[in-house]
């Protein structure tokens, strides 16, 4: 029986992870650096509790460790760290697969024409269901590169809490009006579409231009992992997400990362 099998359904005996394990995890998750002491302690506790609550499964035998599981939940807990309570009421299971996987899709367009296609994915999120993540891409998440499959897919879960759809309209705090949210994200969406129409390089990952739900997820992904690029491209959007997540990620991003991505 693996450590993961023994872990399932058990509550942590301690409120915080073992110090050595936590230091190891922090070393592999640079986006969690730069937090104030109280925030870092709260992150450790929430990540540890979430690791014990989540059911982490795999359809095949994988080289998976307690440190990898805690690194995953650390990035999840980081997203809502400054909210009053730990969130994620609809997240019960994470399915880890070895690498990118293919899905056969049947979709109907606005004209009623049905299209079939094979789509390669590194993650997938189901409303009231599990989140599927590629282990290959989990390992590549946690730094300041702008790519993070964990944050991307868990952003879809935030989005789905409104109406079960990943449509870029998550539940909002009373301090953010739906009209303001719609205006700012619509401006970003239209700018991305204009770049593509001109065959120009988009200011952020062009995948954000494929669907409003993907626009939200990509922007959240970049907010936590490339805040310098997002704030340069869309400063009003960066400010809106700062308000939404109650975090200024750019303020804790190391200077060397800022310098390395400047044009």
N, C-alpha and C positions, 0 to 999 in steps of 0.2 A: 504494500500500500504506500503510495507516494505521500509527501508532505501535504500536497494539495487535497488529496482524498481525506486525510485526517483533519484538515482545516475546515472543510465544508460544514456549515451548520454550527460551528463553534464560535463562541464569543471570546474576544481577547481577554486574557486575565489581567493585563495591564492596560492603562489608558494610552500609553505611549509605546512605540516600538523599541526594541533593544537599541542602545546607543550605537553600537558598532554597525548594526544593520542599517540604521537610519543614516549614518554618515556615508556609508557605501552607496545608498540610494541617492542621497543628495549630490554626490560626486558625479553620478551619471545623469542627473536631471538639472542642467545649468539654468533652465528657465525658472527654477525654484530658488535660485540664489538671490541675494540682495533684499530679502524680506526682513522686516523688523523682528526682534526676538520673540515677541508675543505672537506675531503672525506665523513665524516658523514653527513655534510650539503647537499652535492650533492646527497647522497643516499636518504635522506629524500625527497628532491624535485623530484627525478626521481621515487621513489616508489609511492609518492602521485599522480603524473601525470599519471603513469601507472595504478594505481587503478581506476582512473576516465576514462581512455581510454578503459580498458578491459571490455568485457561483461562477467560477472560472473553469471552463471546460474546453475540450478539444476533441475533434473526431478521430485524431490519430495521436500516437505517442510523440510528444515534443520535449526538447530540452528546456524545460521551464522551471524557474526557481522562485523561492520566496522573495528574493530581492527584485526579480523582474515583476512579480505581481505587485509588490509595494511601489515600485517605480511607476507602474501603470496607474494605480489608484492615487498616487501623489499628484500626477498631472490632472486627474479628474477632480480631485479635491481642491487643487489650485484654482480652478475656474470659478468656483463659488465660495472661495475662502473668506471673503469679506462680507458675505451675506450673513444675516443673523443666525441662521440655522443651516446645517448641512442639507443639501437639496437631494436630488436624484431619487424621488419617490417611485419612479417607474423603471428603475434599472435594477434588475435582479440577476442577470446572467450576461457574461461576456464569453463568447466562443472564439477561441484563438485557433487560426488555421496557419499552415506553414508559410504561405506567401500569397501573392495576388491570385484571385480566383475568378472564374468566368460565370456569368449569369446569362441565360437565354431570356430575352425580354420581348414581350408583345405589347406594343403601345399604339394608341389611336390618336392621331393628330387632330387639329382643330377642324379640319375638313372631313373628318370621319374616316380617313384612310388608315388602315391598320398596317403597322410596320413591325417586322421581326428582326432582331439583331442580337448578336452576342457581345456582351459588354464585360471588359476586365475590370475588376474592382480590388481595392486594398482594404475596404471596410464597407459595412452595410448596417443600417439601423432599422429596427422594426418597432412600430408603435405597440406598446404593451408586450414587447418581445425582447429578444436578446440584441446585443450589439456584436457584430462579427468583425474581427480585426486580424489583419495579416501580421504574423510574428516578425517577419522580415521588416515590416514597416513600423511595428512597435519599437523594435531595436533602433530604428533610425529617428525616433521621436524623442524630444526632451531638450533639444538645443535651440540655438537662435537662428536656424536656417530658414524659417518660414513654413516648414512642412511638419505636420504633426497629425497623424491619422487618429490618435486618441482624442485630441481636442476637437478635431473636425467631426468625428462621429458622435461624440457626446454633446456637441453643439446641436446636432439634429435632435437629440433627446430633449434638450431645453426647448427647442422650437416646437416640438410635438406636444408639449404640455398645454398649449393653447386650444387646439382643436383636433389633435391627432394627426395633423399634417405638417410636413417639413416645408413650410411656405414662407419662411422669413418673418413670421409674426409670433414670436414667443410671448408668454405672459409678461407684462411690463409692470414695474413698480409704479406707484401713484405719482412719483416725481417725474416720470417720462410720459408724455402724452402720446397716444397712438398716432396722432396727426404729425407730430414731430418725427417720430420713428419712420413713418411712411415717407415723409418728405426727404429725409436724409438718405435713406436706403434707395429710394427711387432715383435720386440724383446720381448716386453711385452706379446703379444699374444702367441708367441712360448713358452715362459717360462710358461705361464699358462697351455698350452696344455701338456707340459712335466710333470708338477706337477700332472695333472689329469691322465695321462698315468701311472704314478708311484703310483697312488692312494694316493698322498700326499695332505695335506691341502694347498690350494693356498694362496699366500701372501696377496691377496686382495680378495674380494667377487668373488667366482667362477662363478657367473652369467656373469662376464666380459668375460668369455671364451666361451660363447654361440654364439656370433656374433660380428663382428668388431664394429658395431654400439653400441652394449651394452658395449663393452670394453671402447669406448670413453665416454659413459654416466656414467658408474660406476667410471671411473677415474676422471671425472669432479666432480661427487658427493663426492668422497673421497678427492679431492683437496680442496674443500671448507669446509668439515666437519670432515675429519680425515687426515690432511696433514702430520702429524707425521708418520702415518702408511704408507701412500703412498710414502713419501720421503725415508723411510727406505727400503721399498721393491723395489722401482724403482726410484732412485735419478735422473737419466737422464730424465725420463718422468716428474717427478715433476718440474725439471728445465724448460722443454719445455712448460709445462702448465703455469708456472710462466711468461714466455715470452709471451705466447698466451693471457692470461688474464691480463697481466701487474700488477699482484698482487703476493705478497709473503705471503700467508695466514699463513704459519707456523710462521712467525715473529710476528703475532698478536694473535696466539693461547695462551691461558693462561697456565702458567707452571703447574697448577694442572691437566690440561687435558693431558699434555705431560707425567706427572708422572703416571697418572692412567692407561695409555695404554702401558706402557713399559713392556716387558716380564720379 
